[in-house]
C-alpha cells in the first residue's frame, strides 16, 4: 500500500526498465526465423535482434508484436518463440500492479480507457488489461489525456506521486484488479481512505452562512454572465448539472463587491457567496489548501472579470468539480469535495487525489 508520508524511494532507472532483450521473445523463448514474414508486416525486420519495449510512440508496435506471437502460439504451435507457452518480450507479468490480495485480470477487457487496439482482423476493440499495462509504458500513450510512461510492473509508488496517482486511477477505472470475490480491487499505489470533515451546506440565498443578502446587489447579479441570477434572496443550490459557470460567476460578483463596494452583496467585506466554501478538508493531514493559487494542468479556463479568461484558482476548481458535467482531463467528480468521504467511492477518491496532485495544490 502506498504511504504518501514516507520518504521517496528510488525507482528503477529507465535503462533497467527498458533494457533491450536478446530478441522479440520473452526470456525462455527462442526466436524462430519462420516467424519473420509476420513480423515484417509490423515493421520488425529482424526478430533475432535486441528489442526494447516502451519506446516513445512505439506502443502500437509492442502490441502488434504481442498479437503476432499470440496468434502463432494458438494456430502454429508457437513457431515465433519456440513453443505454445512462449510470449513476446513486452508481454510480461503485471500481477505486481495490484494491491495485496488483488488479482490482475490480464485477459479481461479494460473499461473506461477511451482507446482501442487492433483486433487482428482489420478492426478494433477495447484493449485487455494486459495491453493497457503494456501500452502505458510509452509516454505518448494517453488514457483520458494522462500519461504514465513507465513499466508499471517495476514502478515504485513512492518515487513519483503523480505517476502513482495515475496508476491507481487507471486500475480503479479499468477494473483490472479483482478481489477474491471478483469485485474491484485497488492498485499497489492505493492510498488509505481518510474520511473528510463535513463543511458548509447551501444557504437559503446566494450568501454563505453568516452573510445577509442585500437587494442593492441585484443589478450586479442580473448582469452576471451565463445567465444572470434574477433573485439573490431565493434559495440557491451549488453544483447543479451544467451550472458550474453560474456558481463561479456568483463568486466573481460577490468577490468584486467585497473588494470595491464594501461587500454590498452579502453584508460585509468578509462575506462570501454560498458556493465559495471552505475546502481545506480536501488535503491530507498536514497539508494546506492553497485556495487562491492558480491550479495547474486542468486544461480549462474561467472568466477573468474583464471579458477574457484565465487559469482557475484551486478554490474555483473545487467549486466547479461539483458539477457532473465539468471535466478535468476528461474525468468527472460531480460531488462536494469538502464533504466527500473517500471510502464511499473509490473512483471518485482516485479523481480527487489525481486532481489535488496534478493541479499543484499544497499537499
C-alpha positions as CSV (number, residue, x, y, z in Angstrom):
1,X,0.0,0.0,0.0
2,X,1.3,3.5,-0.9
3,X,2.1,5.7,2.1
4,X,2.4,9.3,0.9
5,X,4.1,10.2,4.2
6,X,7.2,8.0,3.6
7,X,10.3,9.3,2.0
8,X,10.5,8.7,-1.7
9,X,12.3,5.5,-2.8
10,X,14.4,5.3,-5.9
11,X,12.5,3.9,-8.9
12,X,14.4,1.6,-11.2
13,X,16.2,3.6,-13.9
14,X,14.9,3.8,-17.4
15,X,17.9,1.9,-18.5
16,X,16.8,-1.1,-16.4
17,X,13.1,-0.8,-17.2
18,X,13.7,-0.5,-20.9
19,X,16.7,-2.7,-21.4
20,X,16.7,-4.4,-24.8
21,X,16.0,-8.1,-24.8
22,X,18.1,-10.6,-26.8
23,X,15.2,-11.0,-29.3
24,X,11.5,-10.3,-29.7
25,X,10.8,-13.3,-27.4
26,X,10.4,-13.2,-23.6
27,X,13.2,-14.9,-21.6
28,X,12.9,-18.7,-22.0
29,X,11.7,-18.3,-25.6
30,X,13.9,-18.8,-28.8
31,X,13.1,-16.7,-31.9
32,X,12.3,-18.8,-35.0
33,X,13.0,-17.3,-38.4
34,X,9.8,-18.9,-39.7
35,X,8.1,-16.0,-38.0
36,X,10.0,-13.4,-39.9
37,X,7.3,-12.6,-42.5
38,X,4.6,-12.0,-39.9
39,X,7.0,-9.6,-38.1
40,X,7.9,-7.8,-41.2
41,X,4.2,-6.9,-41.6
42,X,4.5,-4.8,-38.4
43,X,7.9,-3.3,-39.4
44,X,10.1,-5.5,-37.3
45,X,12.9,-6.5,-39.7
46,X,14.9,-8.9,-37.5
47,X,13.2,-10.8,-34.7
48,X,16.5,-12.1,-33.5
49,X,17.9,-8.6,-32.8
50,X,17.5,-7.0,-29.4
51,X,14.1,-5.4,-28.9
52,X,13.3,-2.5,-26.5
53,X,9.8,-2.2,-25.0
54,X,8.0,1.1,-24.2
55,X,9.9,3.3,-26.6
56,X,8.2,6.7,-27.4
57,X,5.4,6.4,-30.0
58,X,6.0,2.6,-30.2
59,X,3.2,1.1,-28.1
60,X,1.4,0.0,-31.3
61,X,4.4,-2.0,-32.4
62,X,4.7,-3.6,-28.9
63,X,1.0,-4.6,-29.1
64,X,1.4,-5.7,-32.7
65,X,4.3,-8.0,-31.6
66,X,2.2,-9.5,-28.9
67,X,-0.6,-10.2,-31.4
68,X,1.8,-11.9,-33.9
69,X,3.3,-14.1,-31.2
70,X,0.0,-14.9,-29.6
71,X,-1.6,-15.9,-32.9
72,X,1.4,-18.1,-33.6
73,X,1.1,-19.7,-30.2
74,X,-2.6,-20.6,-30.9
75,X,-2.5,-21.5,-34.5
76,X,1.1,-22.6,-35.3
77,X,2.2,-24.2,-32.1
78,X,4.2,-21.2,-31.1
79,X,6.6,-21.0,-34.0
80,X,7.7,-17.5,-33.3
81,X,9.3,-18.1,-29.9
82,X,9.7,-21.9,-29.7
83,X,6.6,-23.1,-28.0
84,X,2.9,-22.6,-27.3
85,X,3.7,-21.3,-23.8
86,X,6.2,-18.7,-25.0
87,X,5.3,-15.0,-25.2
88,X,6.7,-11.8,-26.7
89,X,9.3,-9.8,-24.8
90,X,6.9,-7.0,-23.8
91,X,4.1,-9.3,-22.7
92,X,5.4,-9.5,-19.1
93,X,3.8,-10.3,-15.8
94,X,1.9,-7.3,-14.4
95,X,0.4,-9.1,-11.3
96,X,2.5,-6.8,-9.1
97,X,0.4,-3.7,-10.1
98,X,-2.4,-4.9,-7.7
99,X,-2.7,-4.2,-4.0
100,X,-2.1,-7.2,-1.7
101,X,-5.0,-9.6,-2.1
102,X,-5.9,-8.3,-5.6
103,X,-5.5,-10.4,-8.8
104,X,-4.6,-8.8,-12.1
105,X,-7.1,-9.7,-14.7
106,X,-4.7,-9.7,-17.7
107,X,-7.1,-11.1,-20.3
108,X,-10.1,-9.0,-19.1
109,X,-11.4,-6.1,-21.2
110,X,-10.2,-2.8,-19.7
111,X,-13.1,-0.4,-19.0
112,X,-13.2,3.4,-19.4
113,X,-9.9,3.8,-21.3
114,X,-11.3,5.8,-24.3
115,X,-8.8,3.9,-26.6
116,X,-9.0,0.9,-28.9
117,X,-6.4,-1.6,-30.3
118,X,-6.3,-3.7,-33.5
119,X,-8.3,-6.8,-33.3
120,X,-6.2,-8.8,-35.7
121,X,-8.8,-9.0,-38.4
122,X,-8.8,-5.4,-39.7
123,X,-10.9,-3.8,-37.0
124,X,-10.5,-2.5,-33.5
125,X,-11.7,-3.5,-30.0
126,X,-11.3,-2.4,-26.4
127,X,-7.8,-3.3,-25.0
128,X,-7.3,-6.0,-22.5
129,X,-5.8,-5.1,-19.1
130,X,-2.6,-6.7,-20.2
131,X,-2.5,-4.5,-23.3
132,X,-3.2,-1.3,-21.3
133,X,-0.3,-2.0,-18.9
134,X,2.0,-2.7,-21.9
135,X,0.9,0.5,-23.7
136,X,1.2,2.9,-20.8
137,X,5.0,2.3,-20.8
138,X,5.0,4.6,-23.9
139,X,5.0,8.2,-22.8
140,X,2.9,9.2,-25.9
141,X,0.1,6.8,-24.9
142,X,-2.7,8.6,-23.1
143,X,-5.7,7.5,-21.1
144,X,-8.1,10.3,-20.5
145,X,-5.4,12.7,-21.6
146,X,-3.0,11.5,-18.9
147,X,0.4,9.8,-19.4
148,X,2.3,7.2,-17.3
149,X,5.4,6.4,-19.4
150,X,6.9,3.8,-17.1
151,X,6.9,0.0,-16.6
152,X,4.1,-0.5,-14.1
153,X,5.4,-3.9,-13.0
154,X,8.6,-2.4,-11.7
155,X,7.3,1.1,-10.7
156,X,7.9,2.1,-7.1
157,X,4.9,4.1,-5.9
158,X,6.8,6.4,-3.6
159,X,9.1,7.5,-6.4
160,X,6.6,9.7,-8.2
161,X,3.3,10.9,-6.7
162,X,1.7,11.9,-10.0
163,X,2.5,8.6,-11.6
164,X,1.4,6.7,-8.5
165,X,-1.9,8.5,-8.8
166,X,-2.2,7.7,-12.5
167,X,-1.7,4.0,-11.8
168,X,-4.2,3.9,-9.0
169,X,-6.8,5.9,-11.0
170,X,-6.2,3.6,-14.1
171,X,-6.5,0.4,-12.1
172,X,-9.7,1.6,-10.5
173,X,-11.3,3.0,-13.7
174,X,-10.4,0.0,-15.8
175,X,-11.4,-2.7,-13.2
176,X,-8.2,-4.6,-14.0
177,X,-7.5,-5.7,-10.4
178,X,-10.1,-8.0,-8.7
179,X,-10.5,-9.2,-5.1
180,X,-11.3,-12.8,-4.1
181,X,-15.0,-12.3,-4.8
182,X,-14.5,-11.0,-8.3
183,X,-15.1,-7.4,-7.1
184,X,-12.9,-4.4,-7.8
185,X,-9.5,-4.2,-6.0
186,X,-7.0,-1.3,-5.8
187,X,-3.5,-0.9,-7.2
188,X,-0.3,-1.2,-5.3
189,X,-0.3,2.6,-5.1
190,X,-3.6,2.9,-3.3
191,X,-3.8,5.5,-0.6
192,X,-5.7,4.7,2.7
193,X,-9.1,6.3,2.7
194,X,-9.4,9.1,5.2
195,X,-13.0,10.5,5.7
196,X,-13.1,14.2,5.2
197,X,-14.7,16.6,7.7
198,X,-18.2,17.9,6.7
199,X,-18.2,21.6,5.8
200,X,-20.7,24.3,4.8
201,X,-24.1,23.4,3.4
202,X,-26.0,25.5,0.9
203,X,-27.7,28.6,2.3
204,X,-31.3,29.9,1.7
205,X,-29.9,32.6,-0.5
206,X,-26.8,33.5,-2.6
207,X,-24.7,34.3,0.5
208,X,-22.7,31.9,2.7
209,X,-23.9,31.4,6.2
210,X,-23.2,34.5,8.3
211,X,-23.9,36.8,5.3
212,X,-27.0,38.8,4.8
213,X,-28.1,39.3,1.2
214,X,-28.7,42.9,0.2
215,X,-31.0,43.9,-2.6
216,X,-28.5,46.5,-3.6
217,X,-26.6,43.7,-5.2
218,X,-29.5,42.8,-7.5
219,X,-28.2,44.8,-10.6
220,X,-24.8,43.1,-10.3
221,X,-26.4,39.6,-10.1
222,X,-28.7,40.4,-13.0
223,X,-25.7,41.4,-15.2
224,X,-23.7,38.3,-14.2
225,X,-22.9,36.0,-17.2
226,X,-24.2,32.6,-18.0
227,X,-27.0,33.7,-17.3
228,X,-27.8,36.3,-14.6
229,X,-29.4,35.5,-11.2
230,X,-32.8,37.1,-11.0
231,X,-33.4,36.9,-7.2
232,X,-30.5,36.7,-4.9
233,X,-32.7,36.3,-1.9
234,X,-34.1,33.0,-3.2
235,X,-32.6,29.6,-2.2
236,X,-29.5,28.8,-4.3
237,X,-28.1,25.3,-4.8
238,X,-24.5,24.8,-5.7
239,X,-23.2,22.1,-8.1
240,X,-26.2,21.6,-10.2
241,X,-25.7,19.9,-13.6
242,X,-24.2,22.3,-16.2
243,X,-24.3,25.2,-13.7
244,X,-20.6,25.4,-12.6
245,X,-20.2,28.6,-14.7
246,X,-23.1,30.2,-12.8
247,X,-21.5,29.2,-9.4
248,X,-18.2,30.7,-10.5
249,X,-19.9,33.9,-11.8
250,X,-21.7,34.3,-8.5
251,X,-18.4,34.1,-6.7
252,X,-16.9,36.6,-9.1
253,X,-19.8,39.1,-8.4
254,X,-19.7,38.8,-4.6
255,X,-15.9,38.9,-4.6
256,X,-15.9,42.0,-6.7
257,X,-18.4,43.7,-4.4
258,X,-16.3,42.7,-1.4
259,X,-13.2,44.3,-2.9
260,X,-14.7,47.5,-4.4
261,X,-18.1,48.2,-2.8
262,X,-17.7,47.3,0.8
263,X,-19.3,43.9,0.4
264,X,-22.7,45.2,-0.5
265,X,-23.9,41.8,-1.8
266,X,-23.7,39.8,1.4
267,X,-23.4,42.3,4.2
268,X,-19.7,42.9,4.6
269,X,-16.2,42.8,3.1
270,X,-15.6,39.4,4.8
271,X,-18.7,37.7,3.4
272,X,-18.6,35.2,0.6
273,X,-21.0,33.6,-1.9
274,X,-22.8,30.4,-0.9
275,X,-20.7,28.1,-3.1
276,X,-17.4,29.7,-2.1
277,X,-17.0,27.3,0.9
278,X,-14.0,26.0,2.9
279,X,-12.2,23.2,1.0
280,X,-9.3,22.9,3.5
281,X,-10.6,19.3,4.3
282,X,-9.6,18.0,0.8
283,X,-5.9,18.0,1.9
284,X,-4.2,15.2,3.7
285,X,-3.3,15.8,7.4
286,X,-0.5,18.3,7.5
287,X,-1.4,19.8,4.1
288,X,-2.7,23.3,3.5
289,X,-5.2,24.0,0.8
290,X,-3.9,26.8,-1.5
291,X,-7.3,28.3,-2.3
292,X,-6.1,31.4,-4.2
293,X,-3.2,29.6,-6.0
294,X,-3.5,29.1,-9.8
295,X,-4.4,25.4,-10.5
296,X,-2.0,23.8,-12.9
297,X,-2.7,21.2,-15.6
298,X,-6.5,21.4,-15.6
299,X,-7.0,22.1,-19.4
300,X,-9.8,24.6,-18.5
301,X,-10.2,28.3,-18.1
302,X,-12.6,30.6,-16.3
303,X,-13.8,34.2,-16.9
304,X,-11.4,36.9,-15.6
305,X,-13.9,39.7,-14.9
306,X,-12.6,41.9,-17.8
307,X,-14.0,39.9,-20.7
308,X,-11.2,37.4,-21.0
309,X,-10.2,34.1,-19.5
310,X,-7.5,32.8,-17.1
311,X,-6.5,29.6,-15.4
312,X,-8.8,28.8,-12.4
313,X,-7.7,29.1,-8.9
314,X,-7.7,26.0,-6.7
315,X,-10.8,27.2,-5.0
316,X,-12.6,27.6,-8.3
317,X,-11.6,24.1,-9.4
318,X,-13.1,22.6,-6.2
319,X,-16.3,24.6,-6.7
320,X,-16.5,23.5,-10.4
321,X,-16.0,19.8,-9.9
322,X,-19.3,19.6,-8.0
323,X,-21.0,19.8,-11.4
324,X,-21.0,16.4,-13.1
325,X,-20.6,18.0,-16.5
326,X,-17.3,19.7,-15.5
327,X,-14.3,17.6,-16.7
328,X,-10.6,17.8,-15.9
329,X,-8.6,15.7,-18.3
330,X,-11.9,14.1,-19.4
331,X,-12.7,12.9,-15.9
332,X,-15.7,13.8,-13.8
333,X,-16.2,14.1,-10.0
334,X,-19.7,15.5,-9.5
335,X,-19.6,15.8,-5.7
336,X,-18.8,18.3,-3.0
337,X,-15.2,17.6,-2.3
338,X,-15.4,19.2,1.2
339,X,-17.9,16.7,2.5
340,X,-16.9,13.7,0.3
341,X,-16.0,10.6,2.2
342,X,-13.1,8.9,0.4
343,X,-14.1,5.3,1.3
344,X,-17.6,5.8,-0.2
345,X,-16.5,5.8,-3.8
346,X,-13.0,4.5,-4.9
347,X,-13.2,6.0,-8.4
348,X,-14.2,9.5,-7.1
349,X,-11.5,9.2,-4.4
350,X,-8.9,8.5,-7.2
351,X,-10.2,11.5,-9.1
352,X,-9.8,13.8,-6.1
353,X,-6.3,12.5,-5.4
354,X,-5.3,12.9,-9.0
355,X,-6.8,16.4,-9.2
356,X,-5.0,17.5,-6.0
357,X,-1.7,16.2,-7.2
358,X,-1.7,17.4,-10.8
359,X,-3.1,20.9,-10.1
360,X,-0.2,21.5,-7.7
361,X,-2.3,22.3,-4.6
362,X,-0.2,22.2,-1.4
363,X,-0.5,18.6,-0.3
